[in-house]
Amino acid sequence: MVKRILNLVQLARVLKERGNWKLIRHSKKQLEDFILCRSGLNKKSLVGAWFYWFRLLKGAEVLIWRLETFGFLFPPKSGSERCEHLNRYL
């Protein structure tokens, strides 16, 4: 349980440092569907989503990788030019 809380703190820290806030503000509904597991192949009930995220917080690396894949986090050590290039279509 303590490991999951520490991973949640680590996730918040990474989101603060590398969060793609322009994309997050632009696609709030998509992020909400991602968090509540309401879209795609990963549809779950609200209780099922809670257990899914509880299990995912066992290892923060996978969750951070998923957020990077969907563009909600910038890759590590990406410069401001790269960040602007990633958001040029928003």
C-alpha positions as CSV (number, residue, x, y, z in Angstrom):
1,M,0.0,0.0,0.0
2,V,2.8,2.4,0.8
3,K,4.5,1.6,-2.5
4,R,1.3,2.6,-4.4
5,I,1.1,5.9,-2.5
6,L,4.8,6.6,-3.3
7,N,4.2,5.8,-6.9
8,L,1.2,8.2,-6.9
9,V,3.5,10.9,-5.5
10,Q,6.1,10.1,-8.2
11,L,3.4,10.3,-10.9
12,A,2.3,13.7,-9.6
13,R,5.9,14.9,-9.7
14,V,6.5,13.6,-13.2
15,L,3.2,15.2,-14.4
16,K,4.2,18.5,-12.9
17,E,7.7,18.4,-14.5
18,R,6.8,16.9,-18.0
19,G,3.0,17.3,-18.3
20,N,1.7,18.4,-21.7
21,W,-0.7,20.9,-20.3
22,K,-1.7,22.3,-23.6
23,L,-2.9,18.9,-24.7
24,I,-4.5,18.1,-21.3
25,R,-6.5,21.3,-21.5
26,H,-7.5,20.7,-25.1
27,S,-8.7,17.1,-24.6
28,K,-10.1,16.9,-21.1
29,K,-12.8,14.5,-22.2
30,Q,-10.3,12.1,-23.7
31,L,-8.2,12.1,-20.5
32,E,-11.3,11.6,-18.4
33,D,-12.3,8.6,-20.6
34,F,-8.8,7.3,-20.3
35,I,-8.8,7.5,-16.5
36,L,-12.3,6.1,-16.1
37,C,-11.6,3.3,-18.7
38,R,-14.6,4.3,-20.8
39,S,-13.1,4.1,-24.3
40,G,-11.4,1.7,-26.6
41,L,-10.8,-2.0,-25.7
42,N,-10.4,-1.3,-22.0
43,K,-14.0,-0.5,-21.0
44,K,-14.7,-1.1,-17.4
45,S,-17.2,-0.2,-14.8
46,L,-16.3,2.5,-12.2
47,V,-15.4,-0.1,-9.6
48,G,-13.5,-2.1,-12.1
49,A,-11.6,1.1,-13.2
50,W,-10.7,1.8,-9.5
51,F,-9.2,-1.7,-9.1
52,Y,-7.5,-1.4,-12.5
53,W,-5.7,1.8,-11.5
54,F,-4.9,0.4,-8.0
55,R,-3.2,-2.5,-9.6
56,L,-1.4,-0.2,-12.1
57,L,0.0,1.9,-9.4
58,K,2.0,-1.0,-8.2
59,G,4.6,0.1,-10.8
60,A,4.6,3.7,-11.9
61,E,6.9,3.1,-14.9
62,V,4.1,1.4,-16.9
63,L,1.7,4.2,-16.1
64,I,4.2,6.9,-17.0
65,W,5.0,5.1,-20.3
66,R,1.2,4.9,-21.1
67,L,0.8,8.7,-20.5
68,E,3.9,9.4,-22.7
69,T,2.4,7.2,-25.4
70,F,-0.9,9.1,-25.5
71,G,1.0,12.4,-25.4
72,F,-0.1,13.6,-22.0
73,L,3.6,13.6,-20.9
74,F,6.5,14.8,-22.9
75,P,9.4,12.4,-23.3
76,P,12.3,12.8,-20.9
77,K,14.9,15.5,-21.8
78,S,12.8,16.9,-24.6
79,G,13.6,20.6,-25.3
80,S,11.1,23.4,-25.8
81,E,11.5,23.1,-29.6
82,R,10.5,19.5,-29.5
83,C,7.6,20.2,-27.2
84,E,6.3,22.9,-29.6
85,H,6.7,20.6,-32.5
86,L,4.6,17.9,-30.8
87,N,1.8,20.4,-30.1
88,R,1.8,22.2,-33.5
89,Y,-1.6,20.7,-34.6
90,L,-3.5,21.7,-31.5
